[in-house]
Amino acid sequence: MKSKLAIAGHPLHPMLVTVPVGLFVWAFVADIVYLATDKDRMWYDISFWSGVAAIVTALVAAVAGLVDYLTVAVRTEARGMATAHMLLNVTVVALYFIAMLLMRDGGALEGGNLTLVVALHAIGAGLLSASGWIGGEMSYRHHLAIIPDDGELEAAENRRHLVSGELRGGFRMR
């Protein structure tokens, strides 16, 4: 089923998520480098600002994801996966937001706050991996937000998601 938010048929959400995913992971990598370089402040700052940029860009990507969720995913048998994907992503943003609050003004340069920040970033990166796996499953196995090769393939995909004139999950096809 086609994404409703696309440019020339290409869905926006998968294009937009690459930036925050890279930034979330980079913030965690910068934490590790900070610890490995006898706490060089530059790496702390890189982690902080990468986390901030990741949150901002994730919120932009979330807009496109929410449109796909509400217009495509919830109307398919993959709605449970789509909900889990969304909740994991919201959790990742929340974890990095908490870490950002702890890190601002050098608040996690040492001690327990630093340990907590690194743990939050590590857990967030792990959850992001799980969310990415689910996103891939929705695209590659359930064919959500794809560009059909032709009208016949698109009709077959729509039929695949239909049960007696209704999409699985009780939503009517429009």
TITORZA-726682 format. One record per residue (C-alpha): residue number from 1; x, y, z; residue in one letter. Coordinates in nm, 2 decimals. Layout:
BEGIN
 num      u      v      w residuo
 NUM      X      Y      Z       A
...
END
This chain:
BEGIN
 num      u      v      w residuo
   1   0.00   0.00   0.00       M
   2   0.13   0.34  -0.10       K
   3   0.24   0.61   0.15       S
   4   0.01   0.91   0.15       K
   5   0.31   1.14   0.22       L
   6   0.55   1.09  -0.07       A
   7   0.75   1.28  -0.33       I
   8   0.73   1.13  -0.68       A
   9   0.59   0.81  -0.52       G
  10   0.89   0.78  -0.27       H
  11   0.76   0.78   0.09       P
  12   0.91   1.06   0.31       L
  13   0.93   0.88   0.64       H
  14   1.21   0.63   0.54       P
  15   1.40   0.91   0.38       M
  16   1.38   1.13   0.69       L
  17   1.47   0.87   0.95       V
  18   1.82   0.83   0.83       T
  19   1.94   1.15   0.98       V
  20   1.81   1.10   1.34       P
  21   1.91   0.74   1.34       V
  22   2.27   0.84   1.25       G
  23   2.27   1.12   1.51       L
  24   2.13   0.90   1.79       F
  25   2.40   0.63   1.72       V
  26   2.67   0.90   1.69       W
  27   2.57   1.05   2.02       A
  28   2.63   0.71   2.19       F
  29   2.96   0.66   2.00       V
  30   3.07   1.00   2.12       A
  31   3.00   0.89   2.48       D
  32   3.23   0.59   2.43       I
  33   3.50   0.81   2.28       V
  34   3.46   1.06   2.56       Y
  35   3.52   0.78   2.81       L
  36   3.81   0.63   2.61       A
  37   3.99   0.97   2.57       T
  38   4.02   1.05   2.94       D
  39   3.71   1.26   2.92       K
  40   3.80   1.50   2.65       D
  41   3.53   1.77   2.68       R
  42   3.50   1.80   2.30       M
  43   3.35   1.45   2.28       W
  44   3.10   1.53   2.56       Y
  45   2.99   1.83   2.36       D
  46   2.96   1.63   2.04       I
  47   2.74   1.38   2.22       S
  48   2.52   1.65   2.37       F
  49   2.47   1.84   2.04       W
  50   2.43   1.52   1.84       S
  51   2.16   1.42   2.08       G
  52   1.98   1.75   2.05       V
  53   2.00   1.73   1.67       A
  54   1.87   1.37   1.68       A
  55   1.57   1.47   1.88       I
  56   1.48   1.76   1.65       V
  57   1.52   1.56   1.33       T
  58   1.34   1.26   1.49       A
  59   1.04   1.49   1.55       L
  60   1.04   1.60   1.19       V
  61   1.06   1.23   1.07       A
  62   0.78   1.15   1.32       A
  63   0.54   1.38   1.14       V
  64   0.58   1.18   0.82       A
  65   0.57   0.85   1.02       G
  66   0.25   0.96   1.20       L
  67   0.08   1.04   0.86       V
  68   0.18   0.69   0.73       D
  69   0.06   0.53   1.06       Y
  70  -0.28   0.70   1.05       L
  71  -0.35   0.67   0.68       T
  72  -0.19   0.33   0.59       V
  73  -0.05   0.12   0.87       A
  74  -0.35   0.11   1.11       V
  75  -0.57  -0.01   0.83       R
  76  -0.36  -0.33   0.78       T
  77  -0.27  -0.65   0.96       E
  78   0.06  -0.48   1.04       A
  79  -0.10  -0.22   1.27       R
  80   0.03  -0.39   1.58       G
  81   0.38  -0.37   1.44       M
  82   0.33  -0.01   1.34       A
  83   0.22   0.08   1.69       T
  84   0.52  -0.10   1.85       A
  85   0.75   0.08   1.60       H
  86   0.60   0.42   1.70       M
  87   0.61   0.35   2.07       L
  88   0.97   0.24   2.05       L
  89   1.06   0.56   1.87       N
  90   0.88   0.78   2.12       V
  91   1.07   0.60   2.39       T
  92   1.40   0.66   2.22       V
  93   1.33   1.03   2.19       V
  94   1.23   1.04   2.56       A
  95   1.54   0.86   2.67       L
  96   1.76   1.10   2.47       Y
  97   1.56   1.40   2.60       F
  98   1.63   1.29   2.96       I
  99   1.99   1.25   2.88       A
 100   2.00   1.59   2.72       M
 101   1.86   1.75   3.04       L
 102   2.12   1.57   3.25       L
 103   2.40   1.68   3.01       M
 104   2.32   2.05   2.97       R
 105   2.57   2.29   3.12       D
 106   2.81   2.00   3.18       G
 107   2.58   1.83   3.43       G
 108   2.71   1.48   3.34       A
 109   3.08   1.53   3.30       L
 110   3.15   1.29   3.59       E
 111   2.99   1.05   3.83       G
 112   2.64   0.90   3.84       G
 113   2.49   1.14   3.59       N
 114   2.75   1.04   3.33       L
 115   2.68   0.67   3.39       T
 116   2.31   0.74   3.36       L
 117   2.35   0.93   3.03       V
 118   2.57   0.66   2.88       V
 119   2.31   0.40   2.99       A
 120   2.02   0.60   2.84       L
 121   2.21   0.64   2.51       H
 122   2.29   0.27   2.50       A
 123   1.94   0.16   2.58       I
 124   1.80   0.42   2.32       G
 125   2.04   0.29   2.05       A
 126   1.93  -0.07   2.13       G
 127   1.56   0.02   2.11       L
 128   1.63   0.21   1.79       L
 129   1.77  -0.11   1.64       S
 130   1.46  -0.30   1.74       A
 131   1.24  -0.02   1.59       S
 132   1.44  -0.02   1.27       G
 133   1.39  -0.40   1.24       W
 134   1.02  -0.36   1.28       I
 135   1.01  -0.08   1.02       G
 136   1.19  -0.31   0.78       G
 137   0.95  -0.59   0.84       E
 138   0.66  -0.35   0.77       M
 139   0.82  -0.24   0.44       S
 140   0.96  -0.56   0.31       Y
 141   0.72  -0.83   0.44       R
 142   0.40  -0.63   0.46       H
 143   0.47  -0.40   0.17       H
 144   0.36  -0.08   0.35       L
 145   0.46   0.25   0.20       A
 146   0.60   0.09  -0.11       I
 147   0.60   0.20  -0.48       I
 148   0.40  -0.06  -0.66       P
 149   0.56  -0.17  -0.99       D
 150   0.22  -0.15  -1.17       D
 151  -0.15  -0.12  -1.11       G
 152  -0.20  -0.49  -1.09       E
 153   0.06  -0.53  -0.81       L
 154  -0.10  -0.24  -0.63       E
 155  -0.45  -0.40  -0.66       A
 156  -0.30  -0.73  -0.53       A
 157  -0.15  -0.55  -0.23       E
 158  -0.48  -0.38  -0.15       N
 159  -0.66  -0.72  -0.18       R
 160  -0.40  -0.87   0.05       R
 161  -0.50  -0.62   0.32       H
 162  -0.87  -0.66   0.26       L
 163  -1.12  -0.90   0.43       V
 164  -1.47  -0.89   0.29       S
 165  -1.45  -0.53   0.17       G
 166  -1.29  -0.41   0.49       E
 167  -0.92  -0.38   0.57       L
 168  -0.81  -0.62   0.84       R
 169  -0.85  -0.45   1.17       G
 170  -1.20  -0.33   1.10       G
 171  -1.13  -0.02   0.89       F
 172  -1.31   0.03   0.56       R
 173  -1.12   0.09   0.24       M
 174  -1.18   0.43   0.09       R
END
